[in-house]
């Protein structure tokens, strides 16, 4: 199961854990679930960090590409025509 699928099930699992904890005294099971959830939370945070870094890189590349492909503008506000 992918990380995004697990993320969509996280809130449901959290509520089930709360309900289970109210009706049972099996703290070992509860601790296992909490440990598993912490591991998955760390994976979500890592994924978000990688997405953030990649988006910044893409935005920076787009800005650099945009600025280097424009023709210079003279003080008259017109684009400078390249000599042929």
C-alpha positions, 0 to 999 in steps of 0.5 A: 500500500502506498504512503498516500493511501495509508495517509488517507486511512490515518484519521480512521485508524486514529479513531479506531485506536481511541475506541480500542483503548477505551474498551481494552487494556491491551497497552502492548497492542496500542503501543505497537500501533502508536509506534507504527503510526510514528514511523508512517508520520516520519515517512509523510514528513520526509515525502513532504520535505522532498516535494518542497525541495523539488518544487523550489528547484523547479520554480528556481529553474523556471525563473532562471529560464524565463529571465535568460530567454527574454530580450533586454528592454531599453529605457524606451520600454521597447524590446531590443531587436537583435542584429542580424 
